[in-house]
Amino acid sequence: MSQNPRSRAEFTVRYFAESSAPLAKAAEVIAGEQSSGTFLALPGETDELKERARARVVRVDSLPPVLEPSLRSAFVERREPGPLYYRGEIEIAFPVDNVGANLPQLLSTIAGNLFELGEITGLRLLDIDLPDDYAARFPGPAFGIEGTRRVTGVHGRPLIGTIVKPSIGLLPEQTAQIVDDLCGADIDFIKDDELLGDPSYASFDARLAAVMPVLHRHADRMGRMPMYAINISGTIDEMLRRHDQVLAAGGTCIMVCVNWVGFAGVEHMRRHSQLPLHGHRNGWGAFTRCPQLGFSFAAYQKLWRLAGVDHLHVNGVRGKFWEPDASVIDSARSCLAPFAGVQPLMPVFSSGQWASQAPDLFNALGSIDLMHLAGGGIIGHPQGIPAGVASMREGWEAATQGIDLDTYAQTHPALGAAMSHFKAI
């Protein structure tokens, strides 16, 4: 492996790679393609330039090869491929000066044309590590866990929340009624569904105007403002305007669909925003469901941390989506783990959730620094919304006290009703 030139700062990236070429050669191809090299030697790539700007291969750990490629490559097919496709993990160090504090360029460097390389028949971004002083040049979360707790006034337990349901079709006054019912149950957090943006029958402006008086009325009663993450996703100008409207109206959170707003859009919002930024990751499956392609969540959440997201969805255990529970928990752990001096994100559990998942989450994660969102698990509770919110809190009380749910449910009717109703679904 090449030695680190003493005169330059670097960040490192780890990948799973599969290639028709031996893994060490494939790693060098990636390092060259994603820095100063190309497919053939050029006079301009002098030794001095390479020492200053070329990425270097730090490590190659081989795994057993396979007989068939994960992804088709016409490049490989033109060259009469050999019988084996080499697999393993590689680590590459990139010069900080090649990128600077520029998230789009960081993504172009670590997740750009290397996915297109002909020799590569599988590639997955596994992790990224930055020096603290380099990470500090990005916005990072402005609120994170502690700031979110300060804004909501919720301490010593998870934030219990829900999603406005039905996702689409409610008129502004109907949305306000649901928010009224939820706030009447002393809920901590409410969010728009990711599908709800600015429909003609319930525009952003109309929904905000309908919902904010309800929130203020309950804030006066509760002594704390329920956090409502209204979806501001749109063009940059629309998001800036919508943020300012929420702030002026006394709202305490904004939501963006991060994958589609993009890194530059989220970073721009973070530098402008005075509110916590709730990151919805819809579309994430396209980036990760193939194990030989895309991103791991460990790397993905670090990039959104740099951009300045405060909360990020991690799916839910025993939920309605494809992801194994162990992967969900690993994602939440990564949000809470140290990273280059950047404060942690608050992981958001959602998707098919109700009170019964609380012990699983607490025992696996060992933390209460999270949001636990239940749509049907609250709104669809057989005894109504107040009992739905109560059942979620009671589930967490049992979990943190180490009491079996069935035992706790015997003296807590809301939890008992949830256990009877949702177990049958």
C-alpha positions, 0 to 999 in steps of 0.5 A: 500500500502507498505511504501517506505523503506527510504534507497533506491531510486526508480522509478515508473511505471504506468500500466493498468491491467486486471486480473482474480484476484482482482486488488490489488492481481494482483498488488502484483503478478506483483511487486513480479514477477518483483523483488525478488518474485516468485510463492511461498515463498522461504527461501532466500526472507528474510525481509531484502532482500525484504526491499532492493530489492522487488518492492512495490505497490504504488497505485491501482485505480479500474475501472468497471470489465468486463465479458470477458477477453481481452486476453486468459489465459490457466492459468485462464482457468485451474482454473475455472475462476470467472464471473468477470475480474478486471480492473484498473490502478496500480502504482509500485515502483522499486528499482533503485539498481535492475536495474542501468543504463542498458536499457535492464534490465530496459525494462526487469523489467518494460515490461518483464514477467509481460506480461506473468503472468497467472492471467493477461488478459490485461496489458499496460505500461502507464507511467514511472517516474525516479528521475533526478539523475537516468535519468542522468545516461543514454545517453539522446539526444545529440542534441534534439530540440535546437541542431537540429535547430543549425545544420540545421540553421532553427529557428522560424518555424517548419522544413519542410521535406520529404521522398525520394520517391519512397521508394524502387527501385531508383538507386543512381543517381536517388536518387541524382536527387530527392535530388537535386530537393528538395534542389533546393527548399530550403527544410530543411530536407530529410530522407530515407524511412524506407524500404531503407537500403542497397539494391544491386542496391542502396547500402548505400555506393553508395547512400551516395557517390551520395547524399553528393556532391549534399548536399554540392553544395546546402549548399554553395548556401543556407548558411546552410546544408540541413539535410539528415537522411540517414538510417544506420540501420543494425548490430552494426558494420555496423551502426558504420561504416556507421555513420563514413562515414556520418560524414567524408562526411560532413553529418549532421544526421543519421536515425535508425529504433529504434524498430528493432535496439533495445535499446542497439543498439541505446544507443551504437550509441548515445554514439558513434555518433557525429550526430543527431539521427533520430528515425523511429518507424516503427512497433510501431502499434504492440506495441500499437494498442490493448488498453489492451496490449503493451505500451502507447507512453508517456512511449515509448518516455521516454525510447527512450529519455533515449537511446538518440534519438533526433527526433521521429516519432509521425504519422500525423493528418488526415493521412493514418494510423489508429491512431486518431488525438488526440492520435497523438497530445498527442504523440507529447506533450509527446515528448516536455514535461519535463521528469526527466531533460532529454531534449525534443525530436523533434516530427516528423509528417509524413504519408499522410501530406500536407499543410492543416494539419499545422493549426491543428498541431499548434492549438492543439500543440501550438508549432513550435518545430517539423518536418512536413514531406510530401512525396506526399504532396511535391513531388506530388504537381501539380506545382512541388517540389518547389511549394510543399515546398513553400505550406508547408511553406505557410501553417505554415505561415497562421497557426502561423499568425491565418489566414484561409488557404483559405484566405491565399491561395488567395495570395499564389499560391503554397498553393492555388494549394495544396488546390485545388489538395489534397482536391480532393484526 
